[in-house]
Amino acid sequence: MNRADPRLALVAGEASGDLLASLLLGGLRQRWPQLRAQGIGGPKMIAQGFESWWPQDKLAVFGYVDALRHYREIAGIRRELGDRLLQDKPEVLIGVDAPDFNLGLEERLKAAGVPTVHFVSPSIWAWRGGRIEKIRRSADHVLCLFPFEPQIYERAGIAATYVGHPIADHIPLEVPRAAARAQLGLSDNDTVIALLPGSRRSEIRYIAPSLLAAAMLLARQRPELKFVLPVAPGLRALLDPLIAEHAPGLALQLLDGQSHGALAACDLTLIASGTATLEAALFKRPMVIAYRLHALSWQIMKRLAYQPWVGLPNILLRDFAVPELIQNAATPQAIAAAALEWLDDPVRCEQLARRFTELHHLLRQNTAQRATDAIAQVLGR
């Protein structure tokens, strides 16, 4: 292969990793237009010319119990993927998030002489800090989304670069509210609530019922409210019976994906903890974060946590800027009550939007360019 056209391996799990990796691929292709990128990815990566050898949703698990249930299949995919990459070594392996899958793969390829980059620092500052030793064995370089992370790696002698968050580059500083509403058939005067129960099947099972039931409570109190729910690919069949059970008759507009359109259009979002909460913050939207998972997984996570916040906006602001209703606290009644507090306090919403705007500027760093520069250094190009 021509030295100007590297062959890279990328592995991204679930929808958030697909988005991050697709934005990274855009930057990589600006530098190397003819690069080949192979491994595991989703539809946004494939649209960039990525060659995915397994369906991305095979890696989309939620919590310890779900991971154990699918361990044999996931471990088999990782072994086969590693074998394939070792037979025809890429110039670099880039693991995108999904640390429980990617770090083991990276460790194996690094030991065989393949340079490795881990894109998205695991949340070692929030829980499971002991993973830093695993990261040391696995990654030649860590690309960090948040400004406080490189110091942690520097203290441990691991090369790391703050690259900002690519979603902060992708989401406009000025929210296109009117255009998003027009596209969804909503008027400027509508009060719109977006329901975002997650993009993984297990998240839908654990979190969607509470969000849907909360929406029903809100609709009974305020019939004028409009509700939209972006549905991740392949999850409509799972959602339909939950809607029939927990929100029968609710005037709910289901969207084919379009989570960013929903966030741009809404006045408030009821949302599962995860990357989507950061996206909601970058759209300057008030939110109620809900988080539920298998009871055993929750007990394990709770014991390992280092700080009081779960949602990314609160972690980054180091404050309970938005309410978090976790596990047994995530009842429909509590979610609906927290939603009404936002709807009835426009001054509080404006104050939050100003804080989120400051956060947006902090995270907007032309991530694709910064990450590409760091990867080029790893490649010695």
ABEGO torsion letter per residue (X at the ends): XBAABBBBBBBBBEAAAAAAAAAAAAAAAAABAABBBBEBBBAAAAAAGBBBABBAAAABBBEAAAAAAAAAAAAAAAAAAAAAAAABBBABBBBBEGAAAAAAAAAAAAAAGBBBBBBEBBBAAABGAAAAAAAAAABABBBBABAAAAAAAAAAGBBBBBAEBAAAAABBABBBAAAAAAAAGBBAABBBBBBBAEABAAAAAAAAAAAAAAAAAAAAABAABBBBBBBBBGAAAAAAAAAAAABBGBBBBBBBEGAAAAAAABABBBBBBEAAAAAAAAAGBBBBBBBBBBAAAAAAAAAABABABABAAAAAAGBBABBBBBEAABBAAAAAAAAAAAAABAAAAAAAAAAAAAAAAAABAGAAAAAAAAAAAAAGX
